[in-house]
């Protein structure tokens, strides 16, 4: 009847699109352009860190031997640099991180890239030691707290826990992919080509931070 036709409301077409990972977690903030840039930076940084760390291990042993003393000195230098960097992170961000930290991040990551390049290029132990110290100050100490605090700029407080969970998942996945990739290329590429490739890829991190910030 006409009355029945008037009451009949056609059903909307069902959305059969598969939900994304962040939609399953109901983290809306993880689907923004800023979040995509942030996750990409996290993945790229952890990936290259693990690639270089995996490849530098055998190279260090070949250059300086397998004794624990030089390896311990290098690790202590990196740890001490990290402590200093952590203490400097707050004042550095207040001084150079406004209105947004793009220049600060890309600048410090460039010095991190220089440190990594020195580790691959030089067979001098003291150069390697100071390069690790520089990496600890800038690549871990200063940048680490700034990176961890950046989601506060674009993630609501009620979604922060879920967002950090997605971030940790991205970094963990990158931590698996980095050493695996390093193992694939480590034995198949010559030293010069391997060094050039790693250094070139590491340069992508500050460029990505500078050019990709939304």
DRENBADO-835432 format. One line per 5 residues: number of its first residue (from 1); for each residue x, y, z of N, C-alpha, C. Coordinates in steps of 0.05 Angstrom, whole numbers, padded with zeros to 5 digits, always signed. Layout:
BEGIN
NUM	X:Y:Z:X:Y:Z:X:Y:Z  ...
This chain:
BEGIN
1	+00017:-00024:+00000:+00000:+00000:+00000:+00017:+00025:+00000  +00006:+00049:-00007:+00022:+00073:-00007:+00034:+00079:+00021  +00019:+00074:+00042:+00029:+00079:+00069:+00053:+00062:+00075  +00052:+00037:+00066:+00075:+00019:+00071:+00099:+00029:+00055  +00095:+00038:+00030:+00116:+00048:+00014:+00129:+00073:+00026
6	+00113:+00090:+00039:+00124:+00114:+00051:+00141:+00107:+00075  +00133:+00086:+00089:+00149:+00078:+00113:+00174:+00062:+00106  +00174:+00052:+00082:+00197:+00036:+00074:+00222:+00053:+00069  +00243:+00048:+00083:+00268:+00062:+00080:+00289:+00043:+00068  +00300:+00049:+00045:+00319:+00031:+00033:+00344:+00029:+00050
11	+00355:+00005:+00051:+00380:+00001:+00066:+00404:+00013:+00052  +00421:+00025:+00068:+00445:+00035:+00056:+00463:+00012:+00048  +00479:+00017:+00027:+00497:-00003:+00017:+00519:-00009:+00038  +00522:-00034:+00044:+00541:-00042:+00064:+00569:-00037:+00055  +00585:-00027:+00074:+00613:-00022:+00068:+00629:-00047:+00073
16	+00638:-00060:+00052:+00652:-00085:+00054:+00682:-00082:+00054  +00692:-00057:+00057:+00721:-00053:+00058:+00732:-00064:+00084  +00754:-00078:+00082:+00767:-00090:+00105:+00778:-00067:+00123  +00774:-00069:+00149:+00785:-00049:+00167:+00815:-00049:+00168  +00827:-00026:+00171:+00855:-00024:+00174:+00863:-00032:+00203
21	+00889:-00036:+00207:+00899:-00044:+00233:+00891:-00023:+00254  +00895:+00003:+00248:+00889:+00024:+00267:+00859:+00026:+00272  +00842:+00019:+00252:+00813:+00020:+00256:+00805:-00003:+00275  +00818:-00026:+00273:+00812:-00048:+00291:+00818:-00040:+00320  +00838:-00024:+00323:+00845:-00014:+00350:+00829:+00011:+00358
26	+00814:+00021:+00339:+00797:+00045:+00343:+00814:+00069:+00352  +00837:+00073:+00339:+00855:+00095:+00344:+00853:+00114:+00321  +00834:+00133:+00323:+00830:+00152:+00301:+00855:+00169:+00296  +00869:+00176:+00317:+00893:+00193:+00314:+00915:+00180:+00298  +00914:+00153:+00296:+00935:+00139:+00281:+00930:+00139:+00251
31	+00908:+00152:+00242:+00901:+00153:+00214:+00904:+00181:+00202  +00918:+00199:+00216:+00922:+00226:+00206:+00948:+00228:+00190  +00951:+00249:+00174:+00977:+00253:+00160:+01000:+00255:+00179  +00997:+00269:+00201:+01018:+00271:+00221:+01026:+00244:+00232  +01007:+00227:+00237:+01012:+00200:+00247:+01027:+00183:+00226
36	+01019:+00186:+00201:+01032:+00170:+00180:+01061:+00179:+00177  +01066:+00205:+00179:+01094:+00215:+00178:+01109:+00204:+00202  +01097:+00205:+00226:+01111:+00196:+00250:+01117:+00167:+00250  +01098:+00150:+00241:+01103:+00121:+00240:+01125:+00115:+00219  +01124:+00130:+00197:+01145:+00126:+00176:+01173:+00132:+00187
41	+01174:+00154:+00203:+01200:+00161:+00215:+01209:+00140:+00235  +01191:+00130:+00251:+01198:+00110:+00271:+01208:+00085:+00257  +01194:+00076:+00236:+01202:+00052:+00222:+01229:+00056:+00208  +01232:+00078:+00194:+01257:+00082:+00180:+01281:+00085:+00199  +01277:+00099:+00221:+01299:+00103:+00239:+01308:+00077:+00253
46	+01289:+00061:+00262:+01295:+00036:+00276:+01307:+00016:+00256  +01295:+00016:+00232:+01305:-00002:+00211:+01335:+00002:+00205  +01342:+00027:+00199:+01369:+00034:+00192:+01388:+00030:+00216  +01378:+00037:+00240:+01395:+00032:+00264:+01402:+00003:+00266  +01383:-00015:+00262:+01389:-00044:+00264:+01406:-00054:+00241
51	+01401:-00043:+00218:+01418:-00052:+00195:+01447:-00044:+00200  +01452:-00020:+00208:+01480:-00011:+00213:+01492:-00025:+00237  +01477:-00029:+00258:+01488:-00043:+00281:+01496:-00071:+00274  +01479:-00085:+00259:+01485:-00112:+00251:+01510:-00114:+00234  +01513:-00095:+00215:+01535:-00096:+00197:+01561:-00086:+00210
56	+01559:-00068:+00229:+01583:-00057:+00242:+01595:-00077:+00261  +01580:-00096:+00271:+01590:-00116:+00290:+01614:-00132:+00278  +01610:-00146:+00256:+01633:-00161:+00244:+01655:-00142:+00235  +01648:-00118:+00225:+01668:-00099:+00216:+01685:-00090:+00240  +01673:-00086:+00263:+01688:-00078:+00287:+01708:-00100:+00295
61	+01698:-00125:+00295:+01715:-00147:+00302:+01739:-00150:+00282  +01734:-00146:+00257:+01755:-00148:+00237:+01776:-00127:+00241  +01768:-00103:+00249:+01787:-00080:+00252:+01801:-00081:+00278  +01786:-00086:+00300:+01798:-00082:+00326:+01799:-00107:+00343  +01793:-00130:+00331:+01796:-00155:+00346:+01770:-00162:+00361
66	+01771:-00185:+00373:+01747:-00195:+00388:+01749:-00192:+00418  +01769:-00177:+00427:+01772:-00172:+00456:+01748:-00156:+00466  +01741:-00161:+00491:+01719:-00147:+00503:+01725:-00117:+00510  +01751:-00111:+00514:+01758:-00084:+00524:+01751:-00063:+00503  +01759:-00064:+00478:+01752:-00042:+00459:+01722:-00041:+00454
71	+01709:-00064:+00454:+01680:-00063:+00450:+01666:-00050:+00474  +01675:-00056:+00498:+01664:-00044:+00521:+01668:-00014:+00522  +01692:-00005:+00513:+01698:+00024:+00513:+01679:+00038:+00493  +01674:+00027:+00470:+01657:+00039:+00451:+01628:+00040:+00461  +01619:+00019:+00473:+01591:+00018:+00483:+01588:+00038:+00507
76	+01609:+00040:+00523:+01608:+00060:+00545:+01608:+00088:+00535  +01622:+00093:+00513:+01622:+00120:+00501:+01594:+00127:+00491  +01582:+00108:+00478:+01554:+00113:+00468:+01535:+00117:+00491  +01538:+00102:+00512:+01520:+00104:+00535:+01524:+00131:+00549  +01549:+00139:+00552:+01555:+00165:+00565:+01544:+00188:+00548
81	+01547:+00186:+00522:+01535:+00206:+00504:+01505:+00207:+00506  +01492:+00184:+00510:+01463:+00184:+00513:+01455:+00198:+00538  +01470:+00194:+00560:+01463:+00207:+00585:+01465:+00238:+00582  +01486:+00247:+00569:+01489:+00276:+00565:+01467:+00286:+00547  +01461:+00271:+00526:+01440:+00279:+00507:+01412:+00281:+00521
86	+01406:+00262:+00538:+01381:+00262:+00552:+01378:+00288:+00569  +01400:+00295:+00583:+01400:+00319:+00599:+01397:+00345:+00583  +01408:+00344:+00559:+01407:+00368:+00541:+01381:+00370:+00525  +01366:+00348:+00524:+01343:+00347:+00506:+01322:+00369:+00512  +01316:+00373:+00537:+01296:+00393:+00544:+01304:+00421:+00537
91	+01328:+00430:+00546:+01336:+00458:+00538:+01339:+00461:+00508  +01349:+00441:+00495:+01352:+00443:+00466:+01325:+00446:+00452  +01305:+00431:+00460:+01279:+00433:+00449:+01267:+00460:+00454  +01270:+00471:+00478:+01259:+00497:+00484:+01272:+00519:+00468  +01297:+00516:+00462:+01312:+00536:+00447:+01308:+00535:+00417
96	+01308:+00510:+00406:+01307:+00507:+00377:+01283:+00492:+00366  +01264:+00484:+00384:+01242:+00467:+00375:+01216:+00482:+00370  +01217:+00509:+00368:+01193:+00524:+00363:+01195:+00538:+00335  +01173:+00541:+00320:+01146:+00533:+00327:+01141:+00503:+00323  +01157:+00490:+00307:+01155:+00461:+00306:+01184:+00450:+00303
101	+01188:+00425:+00311:+01216:+00415:+00314:+01228:+00404:+00289  +01218:+00411:+00265:+01229:+00399:+00240:+01258:+00405:+00236  +01266:+00430:+00238:+01294:+00437:+00234:+01312:+00424:+00255  +01303:+00424:+00280:+01318:+00412:+00301:+01322:+00382:+00296  +01301:+00368:+00290:+01303:+00339:+00285:+01321:+00332:+00262
106	+01316:+00345:+00239:+01332:+00339:+00215:+01361:+00347:+00220  +01367:+00369:+00234:+01394:+00377:+00239:+01409:+00357:+00256  +01397:+00349:+00278:+01410:+00330:+00296:+01413:+00302:+00282  +01393:+00295:+00266:+01395:+00269:+00252:+01417:+00270:+00231  +01422:+00294:+00220:+01444:+00296:+00201:+01471:+00290:+00215
111	+01475:+00301:+00239:+01499:+00295:+00253:+01501:+00265:+00261  +01478:+00253:+00266:+01477:+00225:+00271:+01486:+00210:+00246  +01477:+00219:+00223:+01486:+00207:+00198:+01516:+00210:+00194  +01528:+00233:+00201:+01556:+00237:+00199:+01571:+00217:+00217  +01561:+00213:+00242:+01573:+00194:+00260:+01573:+00165:+00249
116	+01551:+00157:+00237:+01549:+00131:+00225:+01569:+00128:+00202  +01570:+00149:+00185:+01589:+00148:+00163:+01617:+00145:+00172  +01625:+00159:+00194:+01652:+00156:+00205:+01657:+00128:+00215  +01637:+00115:+00227:+01641:+00088:+00236:+01647:+00069:+00214  +01634:+00072:+00191:+01638:+00054:+00169:+01665:+00061:+00155
121	+01671:+00086:+00153:+01694:+00095:+00136:+01721:+00092:+00149  +01722:+00096:+00175:+01748:+00098:+00189:+01756:+00072:+00203  +01781:+00064:+00201:+01791:+00042:+00216:+01806:+00050:+00241  +01806:+00076:+00247:+01819:+00087:+00271:+01801:+00083:+00295  +01811:+00071:+00316:+01794:+00065:+00339:+01783:+00090:+00352
126	+01799:+00111:+00355:+01790:+00135:+00368:+01768:+00150:+00352  +01770:+00148:+00326:+01749:+00159:+00309:+01723:+00144:+00314  +01726:+00118:+00315:+01702:+00101:+00320:+01690:+00107:+00348  +01708:+00111:+00368:+01699:+00116:+00395:+01684:+00142:+00396  +01695:+00164:+00385:+01682:+00190:+00386:+01657:+00191:+00369
131	+01657:+00175:+00347:+01633:+00174:+00330:+01610:+00161:+00345  +01616:+00141:+00361:+01595:+00128:+00378:+01586:+00147:+00400  +01604:+00163:+00411:+01596:+00183:+00431:+01578:+00204:+00418  +01585:+00213:+00394:+01568:+00233:+00380:+01541:+00221:+00374  +01540:+00196:+00366:+01515:+00182:+00360:+01498:+00180:+00385
136	+01511:+00174:+00408:+01496:+00172:+00433:+01484:+00199:+00441  +01499:+00221:+00438:+01489:+00247:+00446:+01466:+00256:+00428  +01470:+00255:+00402:+01450:+00266:+00384:+01429:+00247:+00374  +01438:+00223:+00367:+01420:+00204:+00355:+01402:+00189:+00375  +01411:+00188:+00400:+01395:+00174:+00420:+01386:+00193:+00442
141	+01405:+00208:+00454:+01399:+00225:+00477:+01381:+00248:+00471  +01389:+00266:+00452:+01373:+00290:+00447:+01347:+00283:+00432  +01350:+00267:+00411:+01327:+00261:+00394:+01306:+00243:+00407  +01315:+00224:+00424:+01297:+00205:+00435:+01273:+00217:+00450  +01278:+00234:+00471:+01255:+00246:+00485:+01238:+00265:+00467
146	+01251:+00278:+00448:+01236:+00296:+00430:+01217:+00279:+00413  +01227:+00257:+00403:+01210:+00239:+00386:+01187:+00227:+00403  +01193:+00219:+00427:+01173:+00206:+00444:+01151:+00226:+00452  +01158:+00252:+00454:+01138:+00272:+00462:+01122:+00283:+00439  +01130:+00278:+00415:+01116:+00290:+00392:+01087:+00282:+00389
151	+01079:+00257:+00395:+01050:+00250:+00393:+01032:+00268:+00410  +01043:+00281:+00431:+01026:+00299:+00447:+01017:+00323:+00431  +01030:+00329:+00408:+01022:+00351:+00392:+00997:+00346:+00375  +00991:+00320:+00369:+00969:+00314:+00351:+00952:+00290:+00359  +00956:+00279:+00383:+00941:+00256:+00392:+00925:+00264:+00417
156	+00899:+00261:+00417:+00883:+00266:+00441:+00891:+00249:+00464  +00887:+00259:+00488:+00896:+00244:+00512:+00883:+00217:+00514  +00857:+00215:+00506:+00844:+00189:+00510:+00852:+00168:+00489  +00867:+00176:+00469:+00877:+00157:+00448:+00907:+00153:+00450  +00920:+00166:+00469:+00949:+00165:+00470:+00960:+00137:+00475
161	+00947:+00122:+00492:+00956:+00095:+00498:+00955:+00077:+00473  +00932:+00078:+00459:+00930:+00062:+00435:+00949:+00071:+00413  +00954:+00097:+00411:+00973:+00107:+00391:+01001:+00097:+00397  +01009:+00098:+00422:+01036:+00089:+00430:+01038:+00059:+00425  +01016:+00044:+00428:+01017:+00016:+00422:+01022:+00010:+00393
166	+01009:+00026:+00375:+01014:+00023:+00347:+01043:+00030:+00340  +01053:+00052:+00353:+01081:+00060:+00348:+01100:+00038:+00356  +01096:+00026:+00380:+01114:+00004:+00389:+01112:-00020:+00370  +01089:-00025:+00359:+01086:-00047:+00340:+01102:-00042:+00315  +01100:-00017:+00305:+01115:-00009:+00281:+01145:-00012:+00286
171	+01155:-00002:+00309:+01183:-00003:+00315:+01192:-00032:+00319  +01176:-00049:+00331:+01183:-00077:+00334:+01185:-00091:+00308  +01166:-00086:+00290:+01167:-00097:+00263:+01192:-00089:+00248  +01199:-00063:+00251:+01224:-00053:+00239:+01248:-00066:+00251  +01247:-00072:+00278:+01269:-00085:+00291:+01273:-00114:+00281
176	+01253:-00126:+00271:+01255:-00153:+00259:+01266:-00150:+00230  +01256:-00131:+00215:+01263:-00128:+00187:+01292:-00119:+00183  +01302:-00101:+00201:+01328:-00090:+00198:+01351:-00110:+00199  +01353:-00126:+00220:+01374:-00147:+00221:+01371:-00168:+00199  +01346:-00175:+00193:+01342:-00194:+00171:+01352:-00184:+00145
181	+01346:-00159:+00139:+01356:-00147:+00114:+01386:-00144:+00114  +01398:-00137:+00137:+01427:-00135:+00139:+01440:-00162:+00134  +01428:-00183:+00144:+01439:-00210:+00139:+01438:-00218:+00110  +01418:-00209:+00096:+01416:-00215:+00067:+01437:-00201:+00051  +01442:-00176:+00057:+01461:-00160:+00040:+01490:-00161:+00050
186	+01493:-00169:+00075:+01520:-00167:+00087:+01541:-00185:+00074  +01533:-00209:+00065:+01552:-00227:+00053:+01552:-00226:+00022  +01533:-00211:+00011:+01531:-00211:-00018:+01542:-00186:-00031  +01548:-00165:-00015:+01558:-00140:-00026:+01587:-00135:-00017  +01603:-00123:-00034:+01630:-00116:-00027:+01630:-00094:-00006
191	+01653:-00090:+00007:+01654:-00071:+00030:+01648:-00043:+00021  +01660:-00034:-00001:+01656:-00006:-00010:+01627:-00001:-00018  +01615:-00020:-00033:+01587:-00016:-00041:+01569:-00018:-00017  +01575:-00036:+00002:+01559:-00038:+00026:+01560:-00013:+00043  +01584:-00002:+00046:+01587:+00023:+00062:+01572:+00046:+00049
196	+01575:+00049:+00023:+01562:+00070:+00008:+01532:+00067:+00010  +01522:+00043:+00009:+01493:+00039:+00010:+01482:+00046:+00037  +01495:+00037:+00059:+01485:+00042:+00086:+01486:+00072:+00092  +01508:+00085:+00085:+01510:+00113:+00090:+01489:+00129:+00074  +01484:+00121:+00049:+01464:+00135:+00033:+01437:+00131:+00045
201	+01430:+00107:+00053:+01404:+00102:+00065:+01400:+00117:+00091  +01422:+00119:+00106:+01420:+00133:+00132:+01415:+00163:+00127  +01424:+00174:+00105:+01419:+00202:+00099:+01389:+00206:+00094  +01374:+00185:+00088:+01345:+00188:+00083:+01330:+00197:+00108  +01341:+00191:+00132:+01326:+00197:+00156:+01323:+00227:+00161
206	+01346:+00243:+00160:+01342:+00272:+00164:+01326:+00284:+00141  +01330:+00274:+00116:+01315:+00285:+00094:+01285:+00279:+00097  +01278:+00255:+00106:+01250:+00249:+00111:+01238:+00266:+00133  +01254:+00270:+00154:+01245:+00287:+00176:+01240:+00315:+00167  +01257:+00326:+00149:+01255:+00354:+00141:+01233:+00358:+00120
211	+01232:+00340:+00100:+01213:+00343:+00078:+01186:+00332:+00083  +01183:+00313:+00101:+01158:+00299:+00104:+01140:+00310:+00126  +01150:+00328:+00143:+01134:+00338:+00165:+01109:+00352:+00155  +01085:+00343:+00163:+01060:+00354:+00151:+01054:+00382:+00162
